[in-house]
Amino acid sequence: MIATAESSKKLTADLKRIVRDSEEFLRESAGAVGDKAQALSERLADTLQSAKATCRRLEEKTKEGAKAADRLVHEHPYACIGVAAGLGLLIGVLLARKS
C-alpha cells in the first residue's frame, strides 16, 4: 500500500508539472499565427483541462485510500500488528534462504 501511495504521489506531481509546463507553453505561443497553431492551441487547452480533472480525482482517491487505511488500523490494531509481524517474518525467512 505504501508503494501505491508513493506511485500516486509521483504521478500527481508529474501531472502537475505537465499542466504547469503546458500552461506556460500556451501563454508563450498565444501570438502564434495560423489556423494550425490555433487548432493545436485549442486541443492542448482541452487536454490540459482533462489532465487537471484527472489529477484532482487521483488526489481525492489517494486521500480516501489513506483515510481507509487509517480507519482499518484504528479499528483492528492487533490484527494489523499480527499481519505486519507475519509479513516481516516471511520476508526474513525468504531473505535468509537466498543468502
CORRA-V400492 format. One record per residue. N is the residue number from 1. SS is DSSP state (helix for helix, strand for strand, loop for the rest). PHI is phi as a letter, one per 30 degrees, with the letter a starting at -180 (NA if undefined). BURIAL is # if it has 16 or more other ideal C-beta (glycine too) atoms within 10 Angstrom, else .. Layout:
BEGIN
N | SS | PHI | BURIAL
N | SS | PHI | BURIAL
END
This chain:
BEGIN
1 | loop | NA | .
2 | helix | d | .
3 | helix | d | .
4 | helix | d | .
5 | helix | d | .
6 | helix | d | .
7 | helix | d | .
8 | helix | d | #
9 | helix | d | .
10 | helix | d | .
11 | helix | d | .
12 | helix | d | #
13 | helix | d | .
14 | helix | d | .
15 | helix | d | #
16 | helix | d | .
17 | helix | d | .
18 | helix | d | .
19 | helix | d | #
20 | helix | d | .
21 | helix | d | .
22 | helix | d | #
23 | helix | d | .
24 | helix | d | .
25 | helix | d | .
26 | helix | d | .
27 | helix | d | .
28 | helix | d | .
29 | loop | c | .
30 | loop | d | .
31 | loop | d | .
32 | loop | d | .
33 | loop | c | .
34 | loop | j | .
35 | helix | d | .
36 | helix | d | .
37 | helix | d | .
38 | helix | d | .
39 | helix | d | .
40 | helix | d | .
41 | helix | d | .
42 | helix | d | .
43 | helix | d | .
44 | helix | d | .
45 | helix | d | .
46 | helix | d | .
47 | helix | d | .
48 | helix | d | #
49 | helix | d | .
50 | helix | d | .
51 | helix | d | .
52 | helix | d | #
53 | helix | d | .
54 | helix | d | .
55 | helix | d | #
56 | helix | d | .
57 | helix | d | .
58 | helix | d | .
59 | helix | d | .
60 | helix | d | .
61 | helix | d | .
62 | helix | d | #
63 | helix | d | .
64 | helix | d | .
65 | helix | d | .
66 | helix | d | .
67 | helix | d | .
68 | helix | d | .
69 | helix | d | .
70 | helix | d | .
71 | helix | d | .
72 | helix | d | .
73 | helix | d | .
74 | helix | d | .
75 | helix | d | .
76 | loop | b | .
77 | helix | d | .
78 | helix | d | .
79 | helix | d | .
80 | helix | d | .
81 | helix | d | .
82 | helix | d | .
83 | helix | d | .
84 | helix | d | .
85 | helix | d | .
86 | helix | d | .
87 | helix | d | .
88 | helix | d | .
89 | helix | d | .
90 | helix | d | .
91 | helix | d | .
92 | helix | d | .
93 | helix | d | .
94 | helix | d | .
95 | helix | d | .
96 | helix | d | .
97 | helix | d | .
98 | helix | d | .
99 | loop | d | .
END
